[in-house]
Amino acid sequence: MEPTVDRPTAPQVTAADIRTLMDSSAELPVLYINYGPGDDGGTEAELDVWAAGLVHQPDIVLTRATALDLLGEEPNSETIAAFLPKVQKSVDQMISDRGM
């Protein structure tokens, strides 16, 4: 699906995003899609980590609690790499649904 003003390009989920989530000192941290104005006047999307209580619920991709349940306390690089496609699928779906 092509990006539009209301539906930006989906950001790519990286191992660094998952590590940032798991290492965050925020209260109940979540990985979420942060929407902001793009250079072209449309909407830009990027991934960020912040406290769940300060994030709009529909923008949350993954909570640290869920990541810990699925990956364990100290996942290795291979475990995280194998998990990335699942998270990316969620991000892609969230972006696809935006503006509909």
N, C-alpha and C positions, 0 to 999 in steps of 0.2 A: 504494500500500500504506500502510495506517494505521500511525503510530508505536505501539510497544508498549514495555514495560519493557526488553525485549532489543533492540528495533529502534527507535532514536530517529529523529526527523526529520532528513533529510539537510541538512547545511549547504550554503549557496549559495557556489559558487566565484566569486571576484571577481578582477579584474585586480590588485588589491592583493595577493592571495594569491600570484599568479604572480610579481609583482615582488619580494615578500619572499623567495620561494624563490630567484630568480635573483640577488638581492643579498646573500644570507646568507653570513656568514663561517664558518659551521659546517663541519666536515669532512664532505664528501659529504652536503650537505643534501638533505632530502626534504620534500615536502608530505604530511602525513598526517592521518588522522582521529584526533583526541584524544577518547577517551570518558571521561566522568566522571559523577559523580552529578548528577542534575537536581534542581531545586527540588521536584518532585512525587514524589521518591523513585525515579523511573525513571533511565534513562541519557540523558545529554545528549551530543551530538556537535558538535565544532567543528573547524575546520581550523587546523593549526599547522605551523611549520617547525622542524626540528631535525636533528641529525646522524643519519645512517642507522643507525649502530651502536647508537644509544640508543632506537630505535623498533622496536616489534613489527612484523615484516615484513608480516603481512597487513593492517596499517593504513596502509601506504604507498600513496599515490595517484599520486605523480609524483616522479621524481628530478630534480635540477637537470641532470644529464647528458642525460636524455631531453628535458627542456624546451629545452636549448641545441641539441640535434640537430634538434628540430622547429621551433623559433622563431628560431634564430640568436642571436648574441652580444648584440645590442641591438635586440630587437623593438620595433616601434612599437605604439601603442595599438590600431590596427586589427588587426594580426596577433594580438595577445593576445586581443582581443575575439572574433575568429573561432575561436580555440582553446578558449575557455571552455566551449562546449557539449560538447566531447569529454571534457574533464576532469570536468565536471558529470555526464556519463553514467557515468563510472567511479565517482564518489562515490555516486551514486544506487544503482548496482549493488552496491557494497560494503555500503551500509546495508541494502539489500534482502536480501542474503545473510546478514547478521548474525543470529545466533540460530537459524538453520535447521539 
